[in-house]
Amino acid sequence: MAKLNDTVINGWELKEGEDFNAYYKRQDKLYAELAEVANKATPTNPIGAIIKFGACDGYALYRVDSVKPLTLSHIPYGDAYEIPYAHIRGLTLTDIKEMVKSEIALKKIFSKK
């Protein structure tokens, strides 16, 4: 059973007076930093992995913070979609490992050689 980390990842909010283009570039940079760590995650060690759930016209994104206890943090990227907390609470470590395994397989299929 997973839980949602109460600590919000800082830096994703629109700053007062910030240009939208600069905001999007800053968010892209923050996401790229998370993705760099996520690329090192494996099914046996999913810490840092980015987990995606289809939501509206995009994805609700979460980072795996720990496995004991299984804890996720919301990533408020783009539209900052979220899934219901009950869905998060129902996730198991096996679910997370399978999602990481699937993401690695998709990256392998669609990677440029």
C-alpha positions in Angstrom: 0.0 0.0 0.0 1.5 3.3 -1.1 1.3 6.7 0.4 1.7 10.2 -1.0 4.6 12.3 0.3 3.3 15.4 2.0 6.3 17.4 1.0 5.8 19.2 -2.3 8.7 19.3 -4.8 9.6 23.0 -4.8 10.2 25.2 -7.9 7.3 24.1 -10.1 5.0 27.1 -9.3 4.6 30.1 -11.6 6.5 32.9 -10.1 5.0 36.4 -9.8 5.7 38.3 -13.0 7.3 35.3 -14.7 6.9 35.1 -18.5 5.0 31.9 -19.5 7.7 30.9 -21.9 10.4 31.2 -19.2 8.1 29.2 -16.9 7.7 26.4 -19.4 11.5 26.3 -20.0 12.1 26.2 -16.3 9.6 23.4 -15.8 11.2 21.4 -18.7 14.6 21.8 -17.0 13.2 20.6 -13.7 11.6 17.6 -15.4 14.8 16.8 -17.3 16.7 16.7 -13.9 14.1 14.2 -12.5 14.2 12.2 -15.7 17.9 11.8 -15.5 17.6 10.2 -12.1 14.6 8.2 -13.3 16.6 6.7 -16.1 18.8 5.0 -13.5 15.8 3.3 -11.8 15.3 -0.4 -12.3 12.4 -2.8 -11.4 14.6 -4.1 -8.5 15.4 -0.5 -7.4 12.6 1.8 -8.5 13.6 4.8 -6.3 13.6 7.9 -8.5 11.4 6.4 -11.2 8.7 8.6 -12.7 5.4 6.8 -12.8 2.8 8.0 -15.3 -1.0 7.6 -15.1 -3.3 8.7 -18.0 -5.3 11.7 -17.0 -7.5 14.0 -19.2 -5.3 14.8 -22.2 -2.0 14.0 -20.6 -0.5 12.3 -17.6 -0.5 12.5 -13.8 3.2 12.1 -12.9 4.6 10.8 -9.7 8.2 10.1 -8.5 9.0 7.0 -6.4 10.6 8.4 -3.2 11.0 5.2 -1.2 10.0 1.5 -1.2 9.7 0.9 2.5 7.2 2.4 3.0 6.2 2.8 -0.6 6.0 6.6 -1.0 5.3 8.7 -4.1 5.6 12.5 -4.7 3.4 14.3 -7.1 5.3 16.0 -10.0 3.3 19.2 -10.9 4.6 19.3 -14.4 2.6 21.0 -17.2 -1.1 20.8 -16.3 -0.2 19.1 -13.0 -2.8 16.4 -13.3 -3.3 14.2 -10.3 -5.0 10.8 -9.7 -7.3 10.2 -6.7 -5.5 9.4 -3.5 -7.4 6.1 -3.2 -5.7 5.0 -6.4 -2.3 5.8 -4.9 -3.2 4.1 -1.7 -4.0 0.9 -3.6 -0.6 0.7 -5.4 1.8 -2.0 -4.3 5.5 -2.4 -4.8 4.8 -5.1 -7.4 2.7 -2.6 -9.3 5.5 0.0 -9.3 8.1 -2.6 -10.4 5.9 -3.7 -13.3 5.4 0.0 -14.3 9.1 0.6 -14.3 9.8 -2.6 -16.2 7.2 -1.5 -18.9 8.7 2.0 -19.1 12.2 0.6 -19.7 10.8 -1.8 -22.4 9.0 1.1 -24.1 12.2 3.2 -24.1 14.1 0.4 -25.6 11.6 -0.1 -28.4 11.4 3.5 -29.3 15.0 4.5 -28.7 17.1 5.8 -31.6 20.0 3.5 -32.5 
